[in-house]
Amino acid sequence: MRFVDEFRDADKAHALAAKIASLCEPGRQYKLMEVCGGHTHTIYKHGLEDYLPEQITLVHGPGCPVCVIPMGRVDDAMALASDPDVIMTSFGDMMRVPGSNGSFFDAKARGTDIRMVYSPLDSLKIARQNPDKRVIFMAIGFETTAPSTAMTVLRAAAEGLTNFSIFCNHVTIIPAIKAILDSPDLRLDGFIGPGHVSTVIGCRPYEFIARDYGKPVVVAGFEPLDILQSIYMLMLQLSQDRAEIENQYSRVVPWDGNVVALRAIGQTMELRPYFEWRGLGFISHSALKVRSDYAKFDAELLYSVPGVRVADPKACQCGEVLKGVLKPWECKVFGTACTPETPIGTCMVSPEGACAAYYNYGRLTRTRVKEASTS
Amino acid sequence: MCLGIPGEVIEILPDQPDLARVDVSGVRRVINIGLLENETIAPGEWVLIHVGFALSKIDEAEAAAALEFLEGIGQAYEDELAALAESRIE
């Protein structure tokens, strides 16, 4: 219990933990998925599983934007960036994601012009400053970052910029959750809903989970007590045979989301028929592409992209980890061949990835000790 | 990248009502507030920022709690702040 005193509200956490424990039916196992990688990070940073009864397992979901980008898309981006007339811009998180021929960082070291930016708007500035170059922004992320890309495209259009485009890899969270619900590998009892994605999409899109699958969802904030409170709310629903959508993070998340953000996405992007997710495979209507009205900002149309599907390295089991079927430490290469310094799979790259969270916060030891003592 | 970071609004840029100068843990940079066009934003108020865009308005208590949480997670927040410090949105 060495994590207990790491946050100031340990008393409140223990009180919540006791309430959670009192709601467990004897003999029943509960599997709750935290969809968002930010939540995974909090859970391992603060050792929240130590507060929960053994009957409750937290399963890590696919909500890590860097983790779900398939290798083929990294290779496509590299192909775009390899043109000497191109400046590729990318969020820092993306820089270490391995493609078939290394990461953006590796390519940069080989002389490719790839620049890290904080915001897509910084890419616009680079485009204005380099009129003789073509600037391509590697757009990634769920609905948290898609509005920023959308607003940037609108701004580029308003300015009449002709040397800026995006390589669009935005994904949407709802189809991924549905794919997990439809997967025979995993039986889940409820979901800790993502906080920041919900700021944009609101709570309504989750209603099908309660209505069609009979599972509760609680949208949660990122602090340790938020997550424990959300687990309590889920357990209360389960104990009362309810399945509803509740919003624990209402101080930030409006029920209807951010309508301006949704409008900007809708104006500039549309759903792709299908998109490949690392580990989850092809999922229908699960990603966004640039709408034809804004085709001149779509790098995939402007330039030739190989579009070759590349299988993940054989040793890598990120797919199973992303679906919540495997715990990070159950992967064969976890912590040995695959570490945050030399990642084989994406889950070890991003701080939001489940493997990196496990690795950084010493969960490996604890889990193995726990497993050993119960086997 | 997916981290929402709280910033205190210092000023709305004259002639550019969709841009605001904010203070994030002492780093002062310009961000876009166009996604909050349905709300009034004034100096002294707090917003939650994602990749250069304010995504929601928050109160001071929420900002303080979010900041404490972010400072607790260490490296990822430091990286985000370092990236923000390099940003030159206009």
Interface residues (C-beta under 8 A of the other chain):
Chain A: E6 F7 C36 G37 G38 H41 T42 K45 C64 P65 V66 F91 G92 D93 M94 M116 V117 Y118 S119 P120 L121 D122 K125 I140 G141 F142 T144 T145 P147 S148 M151 G195 H196 T199 V200 F222 E223 R251 V252 V253 P254 N258 V259 V260 A261 A264 P351 E352
Chain B: M1 C2 L3 G4 I31 N32 G34 L35 L36 E37 N38 L48 H50 V51 G52 F53 L55 S56 I58 D59 E62 A65 A66 F69 G72 I73 Q75 A76 D79 A83 L84 E86 S87 R88 I89 E90
